Structure formats: C-alpha cells, structure tokens
Amino acid sequence: MSPNAQTNKKEVQDFLIGRHYRRDNHVTLFNGDCLDLLKVIPNEEARLVVTSPPYNIGKAYERKININQYLDQQASVIEECVRVLSPTGSICWQVGNYTDKGEIFPLDILLYDIFKKFQLKLRNRIIWHFEHGLHCSKRFSGRYETILWFTKNDDYLFDLDPVRIPQKYPGKKHYKGPKAGQFSCNPAGKNPGDLWVIPNVKHNHIEKTIHPCQFPVELIERLILSMTAQGDLVIDPFMGVGSTPVAAIKNNRRSAGADIFKEYLDIAEERVTLAYNGLLPTRPMGKEVYEPPNSSTLTQNPFEEKGDY
C-alpha cells in the first residue's frame, strides 16, 4: 500500500467502511456467510444485486458438494436477494459451468428455474467473452461465461447512455428520404449488445490480486452505470476481493458485500480505500482489448510465406 493510501485509510474507515450493515455506510465488508448479511438488510433496499457465486468446482474458497445441494444453497441466497431488491431493481448473476467427470453443466440453465420461481423476468442473457483461460484437450477450451439479468417488474431502471460504445461508422448519414443528411445512428454511441468482450483478470492484468477468479471492474461498472443511479445500494453476496465495491465507489454508489475469507476482505478494504482516494489502477471501461502495432499497414497475413497469395 502506498504511504498516501495508508495515511488516508483510517479516515476512510471512520466514515465510509463498515464491517456490519448500516444504511449510512458507503461500503459494508461483511466477514461471514452472505445470508447473515442479507437478513439484516431491509426489504427493497438495493437497486442492484450483482455477483459471481462459486461454481461448485472445488476452488480454494469452496467445498465441492452434490449439485442438487448446491442449487438448494443458491436458492436460499437468491430468495434473500429478491427480498432486498427494489421493485425497480435488477439482479445480475454471473456464472460459468459446473463440471463432473469431464461433462459440463451450464449453471445459468440450472439456475434459471430458481429465478423464475420468484417471478423474476429475464431481460438479457449476456455472454462475457474472454481470450485467455485453461486449455482443454478433450473439448474446445471454454472462453465465455454468462450473466443472467433479471428484474422484478416491467418498470425497472435502465440507462443506456452511460455505457454506449463507439459507432462502427460514426459519421454515417441517411442519403435519401425525409431524413437525408441526418445521422443514421446515435452520435452518442451504440448499444453494446449482449456479447461483451472484456479481458478476464489473469497474471498480467493491472487489477490482479491473489483471488483465482476475480471480477474485472469494468464488467461491474457497465452493469452499475446502466442499472443504478448515484447513491443507490449495490449488493454482492459473494464479494471476493471487492471488485463490486470498487466499481460502486468509482461511480458514487453505495455497496455491501460478504465473503467468508477475511484475507479477501482485507484486500477488498485496501482496494476500496485506494479507489476512494483515486489511487487504485483499473482497466478503463471500453478500452480496446488489443491494438496491433502498425495495424493500418498490415495487408498480408504475417503467417503466409511470400508467393502464397
């Protein structure tokens, strides 16, 4: 931690960070079972619940159990999340695959009926695509996970403008008809769609900590900016090292989350403190994944030998 961050840490703790939920906390970092945190949060308190729960695949922070028992545990958490969710709020549940003896079971499919049991409405099944990960030898390597976005009602908060991305042809105009000469696309940018290409947090990522499955901050930022307003409460039941509260602090939202590992919460506290003071390095939202050098002059496949074209 930098000296400036250390100097400011106590000040931030005094008025910003709490270990137990209070409405006037800017950030709540609860060490324990997320159900113990959720049960003290009043009904309809949160505008957004966003999380990536354990996938029941035996990571260091989880114990692999029977898949039906896992789904029952998830149902208990989801029920509490629905209770604390505002009528105009959203739930975003980011998951991958459960694997058993080489067979994969998509968790979003297994969890869908649980959300529907609580009368939630699916607005998007967002595909998060990334280029790097474990390499498989007996199937194609997995390079995506999914975010299930549910709302309680048809009247829900959604603001596209803060998360628009550049148009492919920003200056394109209608060339005939009553709109001739006017822009044929929104000059402010386009809808990012439901396929998001965002790097996952691997070894050389600027945000990397000790957590083996860390959320990239920009993924959470896109959800927070489009589904909440300033001052709203964002809850992450499985918070890990605090990417959700970091994204919330950067964008003037409150947050509350839980994790059973104090080591992760200590890192989350440090990251939140740095973020509050503008000192935490994060990958900018919307940054290109890769820009090849001299890309404008690349006219031949570099893997082809001369004379093969």
ABEGO torsion letter per residue (X at the ends): XBAAAAAAAAAAAAAABBABBBAABABBBBBEBAAAAAAABBBGABABBBBBBBAGAGBAABBBBBAAAAAAAAAAAAAAAAAABBAABBBBBBBBBBBBGGBBBBAAAAAAAAAAAAGBBBABBBBBBBABEBBBAABBBBABBBBBBBBABABBBBBAAAABBBBABAABBBABEAABGBBABBAAEBBAEABBBBBBBBAABAABBABABBBBAAAAAAAAAAABBBGBBBBBABAEAGAAAAAAAAAGBBBBBBBABAAAAAAAAAAAAAAAAGABBBBBBGBBABBBBGAAABABBAABBBGAX
